[in-house]
Amino acid sequence: MATMLSVHLVVNGEACARVVPVHRTLADFLRRDLALTGTKVGCDTGDCGACTVLLDGKPVASCIVLAVEADGRTVQTVEGLAGGADLHLLQQAFVECGAIQCGYCTPGMLMAAAGLLNENTTPTDLDIRDALAGNLCRCTGYLRIVEAVRRAARGGGADRSAAVVREDT
Amino acid sequence: MRRLRPFEYFKPDTLDEALELAREWAGRARLFAGGTDLLVALKRRRSAADALIDLKGVRSLDGVTRTDAGGWRIGALVTLDAVARTADIRMSLAMLRAAALAIGHPQVRTRATVVGNLCNASPSADMAPGLLALDARLRVARCGAARTVPLTEFFVGPFKTILEPDEIVTGIELPPIAAHTAGHYAWTPKITAVDETLVGAAAVVSIADGGYVREARIALGSVGPVPSRARKAEEFLSGRRADRRLFREAAAIAAAETQPRRRAEYRRELTRVLLERSLTEALEAAG
């Protein structure tokens, strides 16, 4: 029974422990308690996907997960994607394909895509679109985002002409 | 930003502990697993709770298992994602996989549970029609007692179930599927951020020698206050030669039985179309 609980979890490969109010969401915990503001809050009701992080490798809407529900679990946020390198393959592909405009949906898109590629290294376009179905973007019209994920799945693009987006997507 | 109001939080390790908490906090606590309906309702102030009882620590509530009779048990903690991935379900209960994939989006399905979808009791709950058509029953526990409730008796009104405040649904029981029997779930969404189902039609068809309908079970969602079986259409189909014309007639009978509250004419038409499709697909899969 509690209104404050201590949580122990691994975030982006690092163990951390904090005492949190039980009604704090995982999104708020990441942003406020851990200063990991890469995860964004959009609708705050689990619909838009901006707050997507990986919880034990699976994509979740962190705005409707309580921080205490992550006790004993692993969380990966966009800050952990690159793993020390400059940019993860996905991030590089997003940049090359012009898949980022305002950038607000981007962390959520990246994490949803990372979740996909973690378990499916050869996704079809339908697989990509299904995996991103929970991530809304108001800027790009999605085509370049799908292209970026497709490119990252192929190991990145040797060809640097990211301007052309295929019509058959 | 939508802040949650503070609450007490419990995470019992055993079913007995959970039942004890449910009894002690009856009426003041909410049970949750995935939280994809509850936390949103709390944020929107459509629900309130002095305490949350997190069931995810009660591991006995998880898992999809086969019964000795050849049926299934789906535990209360089984997520929609798990339903979509379980090979056994994909093979024999493909209709339930389709229904699970109709709900929300990947981030929701990672957390949301089948039982949670039923207990939320939305008139458009996507897991309901398929499970109704499969004659599902729910195992319900309280301190010192347990009961089995046919799903057909579970929903009493929009967002209202037959559950007492101190009861916990521990799982779903499905009878074995007879030979030459298959089901299908067809639906169409509202075009909104949430893509809630506008009409859902599930059909399970058993075919006898000569192509006659031995039994048909039909359940509809989002066309009445609760998801429910279309009994008149089922009776109509029984014993008749299965073909497209028969299914068209049955779908029309079912559509006439519906009581949609809004967009009624359109929903009846959708019922007619989607149910004919479900019956046809079920027949094909029943071989």
Interface residues (C-beta under 8 A of the other chain):
Chain A: M1 A2 T3 L5 P21 V22 H23 R24 T25 V41 C43 D44 T45 G46 D47 C48 G49 T52 L55 K58 P59 V60 A61 I64 V65 L66 V68 E69 A112 G115 D130 A131 A133 G134 L136
Chain B: M1 R2 L4 R5 P6 F7 E8 Y9 F10 K11 G35 T36 L39 V40 K43 R44 L52 D54 K56 D81 G104 H105 P106 Q107 V108 T110 R111 A193 V194
